[in-house]
C-alpha cells in the first residue's frame, strides 16, 4: 500500500505543495531558500532552524524555514537579516 498520497482516478502519486509539507530534506531546504548546505547547518547549530532526525536522516521543519525567512514590512527594505 503506498504511503504517499495518490490520485485515485489516475493512480499517479500526488506531490504535496511545499508550503503544506511538514518537513523537507537539507537538500530541498537549500534549493528552496537559495542557501548553501554549510549555512543551513550553521543555522541549525545556532538554533535558528529546527530539525528532527529519523534514523540517520535529518529533516528540516518547513515551519522553521518560514519563521527564519519571514519578511516583515517594519524592517528596512522589508527584509529580515539572517546571520
N, C-alpha and C positions, 0 to 999 in steps of 0.2 A: 504494500500500500504506500503511495507516495506521501512524503512528508510536506513537500512544498505545495502551495495552493495551485490548482489547475482548473482550466475551463472545462466544464462538464460536456459542453457541446463538441468542442474540437479535441478534447483530451490533451491539449497542449499545456505545458506549465505556464503559469502566470507569473509575471515579475511584480513584486511589490514596490510601489514608488518609494524612493529613498527616504522621503520625509516620514513615511509611515512605518519604516523599519525600526526595530528596537536596537539593533546592533549592526556594525559593519566591521570589516577587517581593517588592519592598519593600511594595507594597500588601497582599499576603497576610500578610506578617510583621506589618504594622500591625494588620490585622484580628484575627490570632490572639493577639497579645500585648496589644493594647489601647494600645500606644504609638503616638505620632504619627510621621509621616514625619521630621520635624525631629529628634526624639530618636533615631530609628533611624540617621539619617545622622551624628549626633554620636557614637553608639556605634561606628559603622563607622570614623569618623575617629580615634577613640581606640583602635582595635584590639580592641574588645570583641566585635565581630561580624565574622565572616568572610564575605566576598562574592567572587564571581567575576564577570567581565564577559565576555559573549559578544556580540561586535559592539557594539551600543550598549545592550544590555540588562544590567542589574545584577541578579544573583541572590544571595540570602542562603542560606548553607548552613543547613539545618534543624538540623543537629547543633550549630551555634554558637548558635542560639536556645535549644536545650535547655541548653547549657552556661551561657549567660547567665542564664537564668531558673531554674536548678536550685535547688530548695528543700532546705535541709539542716536536720534537726532540732536541730543543735547551736547554731544561731543563734537569738537572741531571737524568739519567735513563729514560728519555723520559716521565716522569710522572709529572703532574701538581699537586701541593699540594693544597688541598681544606681544608679550616679551618672551 
